[in-house]
Amino acid sequence: MSLRDDAMKVRENAYAPYSKFKVGAAVRATDDIVHQGCNVENIAYPEGTCAEAGAIAAMCAAGGSRDIAEVYVIADSPTPVPPCGGCRQKLAEFGKADTPVTLATVDGAEFKTTIGDLLPGMFDASHLVRT
């Protein structure tokens, strides 16, 4: 399966009873293993989990590589949906600035970018060298 297929398939597992907005994400780690995540809502809205965060958690839980090589995010939206600010920082934690990210719609529209373009001026470990 392609990364798009993985993201599209897991999107169907999203728990979105309030917004009805299902999102799927697939990350390919540098060991070539694909990890999937979907959004999981909660009646207390800030307590939900984004698809990208779910895919990253699955990658960590799998115990293999923790370095992201590629990201694919898909939703049923008029235009490709970007990750929220928190997920941009989470992606930056596990991927490099030049890591490719594809944002897509279920209708086939795609927008290709990178983690660095999604989060310019990202906070990273280099900011902690004096601690």
N, C-alpha and C positions, 0 to 999 in steps of 0.2 A: 504494500500500500504506500501511497505518497503521504507526505506530511499533511497535505490538504485533506486527504481521505481520513487520516487519523483525527485531525481536528474536527472535521465534519461529523464523524461518527460519534465522538465523545460529546459533542455539542448536544446531541439528543438526550444525554444523561443529565443535563443541567437540571438543577432544582430551582425553578424560577416562577413559583406560584403567584408572586405579587406583581412583578414587572412583566412577566411573560417574555422577557428578553434573554434568550439562551445564547451563551457564548462558549465556544470550544477553543482550546489551545493545545498545540503539540510542540514540544521542544525536542530537538535531536541533540543529544549530548555528544561530546567529542569521541566517545567510544562507540558511536553510531547507533545507540539504543534510543528509541523514541519513547517519550513520556507524555501522557495526556492529562489534561485537566479541564474541568467545566466549572461554570459559576454555580455557587450554592448560596441562595438567599436565606435570610432569616427575617422574621417579623420585626425584629429590632434591626432596622436597615443597616446601621454601620457594622453590624456583626457578620455580614455576609463575606464570602470569599470569591475572589475573581478567578477566572479560568487560568490565567497565566500563573497566579500564585499556586493554584492546585497542581499544575504541571510541574512547577519547580519543586513543590513538596514531594510529588511522586518520584521525581528524579533523585532527590536526597534520600527518600525512603528506600529506593532500590539499591543503594549502596555502591553504585558504580561511579562513573565520572560525574563530577559536579560542575563541569564546564559546558556551557551551552554553545553549540555550533550553529544552530539555526532555530528560528521561531516562526510559527504560523498561528494566526489568530483569526477566527471566523465567526460571523454573526449574521443574523437576518436583519440587515440594516440597509438604508438606501445607498450608503457609501461605506467603504471599509472603516471599521471602528478601531480607534487607537486605544492602547492600554491606558489605564488611569495613571496618575502620577506615582502612586505607591508601587504599582506593578512595573513601571518604567525603572524605578530604583531597584526593585527586586531583580529584574532582568539584567541590570547593570552589575549586580552583585555576582552573577554567575556567568556573564558573557562579556566579551570584549566590545569596545566601541564599534568595531567594524563587523560585528556579528550580524548577519542578515536577518531581517524581520519582514515577514509578509503579512499584511493586514488584508482581510478578504470579506466578501459578502457571499451568502449562499447562492446568489445569482451569478457568481463568477467574476465580479470586479475584484481586482487586486491592486494594492499599493505596496511597492517594495521600498524598504528603508533599512536603517541599521539602528542598533541600540544607541549608538552615539548621536545619531540625528534625532532620535526620540527624546534623548535626555542630554542636551548639550550642557557642559559645565557640571557633569555629574559628580556627586560626592563619592570618593573612593578611598581606599586604604592609604594612598599617598598623603591624604590630609591628616593622618594620624601618626606621622613619622616622629613627632616630638613627644608622643605619649609613652 
